[in-house]
């Protein structure tokens, strides 16, 4: 019993220790509670900032604006496209619709617009320069200037082969995409881009400089099976004397290689001339020559309807062309 008894002094000391322990919780627990909560908030804020600064690739590619490559820049300077106000059109011009990439704009719309603009200005020029050209011949002449094979040749001169973007058709497809079709689309899209960005006059200047400056043999487009009959009806409609073929010169009639020169006259005026190894061939060519001179008569110093777009220009209408002979 005596060993269990404690002095009042010991009891008081133990009581003070217990109350001190209850009054002061461990520092480790308090430190743990303070540090953990701010750490979670900072991590969440960092994740939000990362998501804002690094948007998803899907949205980025959907609204991507491509910068022209060095080859495209050289192509643009070669054709004067460096003057475009919207330089983002450059990559669009050289991108064929077969180049299917997410967010990449193709030249489909510019191609369609350029084709119409090209037809319009070529037709305007030929119609005004050759007012007597038959309608079918006029249609064929415009098609010759604007068909894909012609544009593909021009594209080679422009350097389109180095910048065009396209994808070949799959081998199992029935209709294979030809590279000439792609090159032609780039040329038409160039015209369309000029029309949209610079206006009709700049597009017309480009067409006159690169298309209409090239010589086209229009005589081959005049297809008449019976020129003598057509010439007779034409002279009758014009109120002129009936055409007559006359031998102008000949050589080697009895040799293996004779040459005859025949002239076609309306009254005293010679309206056509032709040669051949026979009189019949020479007369055929003489009649066709007379029709060619009439229908392909050129106007000198003519104005174009689109001249009204030029500041200060005055357009003087030309006479509407003649209609072809109805036989």
Buried (B, 14 or more C-beta within 10 A) or exposed (E): EEEEEEEEEEEEEEEEEEEEEEEEEEEEEEEEEEEEEEEEEEEEEEEEEEEEEEEEEEEEEEEEEBEBBEEBBBBBEEBBBBEBEEBEBBBBBBBBBBBEEEEBBBBBBBBBBBBEBBBBBBBBBBBBBBBBBBEEBBBBBBEBBBEBEBBBBBBEEBBBEEBBBBEEEEEEEEEEBEBBBBBBBBBBBBBBBBBBBBEBBBBBBBBBEBBBEEEBEBEEBBEBEEBBEBBBEBBEEEEEEEBEBEEBEBEEEEEEEBBBBBBBBBEEEBBBBBBBEEBEBBBBBBBBBBBBEBBBBEBEEEBBEBBEEEEEEEEEEBEEBBEBBEE
